[in-house]
């Protein structure tokens, strides 16, 4: 079954371009397009897409507000924020609201298709180092007193720190000398115990709670 995608951007040419690129993939299907956040909220409810590509800056209702409304109404769709800027406070707020990551508009067609597949599979789009830099920049501006989440075991806390560094399950398994399936179980337990949607929110939580402390800028 194809992954159902809703493309949201206020520029018609951008919508058409992304839609054409995604529809060209055998496992992806663009089920709708919206030109602003308000229209996206309506279409998300009507079409029930698996993944929504959501522009950040739009008239009527911006991408952040639309994401909040869509995810408050349903936990089903995954949202990828689209932005021209790699450091955007709207994107950070969207991650906190439950978006699964973000993608730069000048990403390649292969990166675009891969991003949709990644979030549709339930993972967060955290591979680009810019995502971690984004979170670190905002966490650095808000000093916190480090805490150890009492809900987590010491091993789960170790895993959370590595998730916050952007490591994959395989990389975490190598780092901690664990089976990859064990790491996957730990990640699932972390999300459940902390009531987080996915790895993107886990990264935000880890920095905001001080489980991971941003290093100095170079």
C-alpha positions in Angstrom: 0.0 0.0 0.0 1.4 3.4 -1.0 2.2 6.0 1.6 -0.4 8.8 1.4 1.1 12.3 1.4 -0.5 15.8 1.7 1.7 18.6 0.4 1.2 22.1 2.0 2.9 25.2 0.7 1.7 28.6 -0.2 3.7 28.6 -3.5 1.9 26.7 -6.2 5.0 25.8 -8.1 6.6 24.4 -5.0 3.5 22.3 -4.3 3.4 21.1 -7.9 7.1 20.3 -8.0 7.1 18.3 -4.7 3.9 16.5 -5.7 5.3 15.5 -9.1 8.5 14.2 -7.5 6.7 12.1 -4.9 4.1 10.8 -7.3 6.9 9.5 -9.4 7.8 7.1 -6.6 6.0 3.7 -6.8 5.4 3.6 -3.1 4.3 7.2 -2.6 1.0 8.8 -3.5 0.1 12.5 -3.1 -3.5 12.6 -2.1 -3.9 16.3 -1.8 -2.4 19.8 -1.8 -3.1 22.8 0.3 -2.0 26.4 -0.1 -2.2 27.5 3.6 -2.4 26.1 7.1 -6.2 26.4 7.4 -6.8 24.4 4.3 -4.3 21.9 5.5 -6.2 21.3 8.7 -9.4 20.6 6.7 -7.8 18.3 4.2 -5.9 16.4 6.9 -9.2 15.5 8.5 -10.8 14.6 5.2 -8.0 12.7 3.5 -6.3 11.1 6.5 -2.8 11.2 5.0 0.1 9.2 6.4 2.6 12.1 6.0 2.2 15.8 5.7 4.8 18.0 4.1 4.1 21.4 5.9 5.6 24.7 4.9 6.5 26.9 7.9 5.6 30.3 6.8 2.2 30.7 5.1 -0.7 33.1 5.1 -4.1 32.6 6.9 -2.6 30.0 9.3 1.1 29.2 9.5 2.7 25.8 9.5 3.2 25.7 13.3 -0.4 26.5 14.2 -1.6 24.1 11.5 0.6 21.3 12.9 -0.6 21.9 16.4 -4.3 21.7 15.3 -3.8 18.6 13.1 -1.8 16.7 15.8 -4.3 17.7 18.5 -7.1 16.2 16.5 -5.4 13.0 15.4 -2.2 11.2 16.3 -2.1 9.4 13.0 -0.3 11.7 10.5 3.4 12.4 10.6 4.4 16.0 9.9 7.6 17.0 8.1 8.2 20.8 8.3 9.5 22.4 5.1 11.8 25.5 5.4 14.2 27.6 3.4 16.2 28.3 6.5 18.3 25.7 8.4 17.9 27.5 11.8 14.3 28.5 12.3 12.5 29.1 15.6 9.2 28.0 14.0 10.7 24.6 13.2 11.9 24.2 16.8 8.4 25.0 18.1 7.0 22.5 15.6 9.2 19.8 16.9 7.9 20.5 20.4 4.4 20.4 19.0 4.9 16.9 17.6 6.4 17.3 14.1 8.7 14.4 13.2 11.4 16.6 11.8 12.1 19.1 9.1 13.5 19.2 5.6 15.2 22.1 3.7 13.3 23.0 0.5 16.4 22.7 -1.6 16.8 19.0 -0.6 17.3 16.6 -3.5 14.4 14.4 -4.8 16.0 11.3 -3.2 16.2 13.1 0.2 12.6 14.2 -0.1 11.3 10.7 -0.9 13.5 9.2 1.8 12.3 11.7 4.4 8.7 10.7 3.7 9.5 7.0 4.0 11.4 7.5 7.3 8.6 9.3 9.1 5.9 7.0 7.7 7.8 4.1 9.3 7.5 5.8 12.6 11.0 7.2 12.8 12.0 10.8 13.2 13.9 12.8 10.6 17.0 13.5 12.7 19.8 12.4 10.5 20.8 15.8 9.2 23.2 17.5 11.7 21.3 20.7 11.2 18.4 19.3 13.3 20.6 18.6 16.3 22.2 22.1 15.8 18.8 23.6 15.8 17.8 22.0 19.1 21.2 22.7 20.7 21.0 26.4 19.8 17.6 26.9 21.4 18.5 24.7 24.4 21.7 26.7 24.9 19.7 29.8 25.1 17.6 28.4 28.0 19.9 27.2 30.8 18.4 24.3 32.8 19.3 22.3 35.9 20.2 18.8 34.7 17.8 16.1 35.9 17.7 12.3 35.6 14.2 11.2 34.6 13.0 9.1 37.4 10.7 7.1 35.1 13.8 5.8 33.2 16.2 3.1 34.1 19.9 4.0 34.0 20.3 2.1 30.7 17.3 3.9 29.2 18.8 7.2 30.2 22.1 6.2 28.4 20.0 5.4 25.3 18.2 8.7 25.5 21.5 10.6 25.6 22.6 8.9 22.4 19.3 9.4 20.7 19.7 13.1 21.5 23.1 13.0 19.7 21.3 11.8 16.6 22.6 8.2 16.7 20.6 5.5 14.9 19.6 2.3 16.8 22.4 0.5 15.1 25.0 3.1 16.2 23.6 3.1 19.7 23.8 -0.7 19.8 27.5 -0.5 18.8 28.2 2.3 21.4 26.6 0.4 24.3 27.4 -3.1 23.1 23.8 -4.1 22.9 21.7 -6.0 20.4 19.9 -3.6 18.0 16.5 -5.1 18.9 17.3 -4.3 22.6 18.0 -0.7 21.7 14.7 -0.5 19.8 12.9 -1.8 22.9 14.6 0.7 25.1 13.7 3.6 22.7 10.0 2.4 22.6 10.0 2.3 26.4 11.5 5.8 26.7 8.8 7.2 24.4 6.1 5.5 26.3 7.3 6.4 29.8 7.9 10.1 28.9 4.7 10.3 26.7 6.6 11.4 23.6 5.5 11.0 20.0 8.8 10.0 18.5 12.6 10.5 18.5 12.3 14.1 17.5 10.4 14.9 20.7 12.9 12.8 22.6 15.7 15.0 21.4 13.9 18.1 22.4 13.1 16.6 25.8 16.7 15.5 26.4 18.1 19.0 25.8 15.3 20.9 27.6 15.5 18.6 30.7 19.3 18.9 30.8 19.8 15.2 30.2 22.1 16.3 27.5 24.0 19.6 27.8 24.8 21.5 24.5 28.5 21.9 24.0 30.2 25.3 23.3 29.8 26.7 19.8 32.9 26.6 17.6 
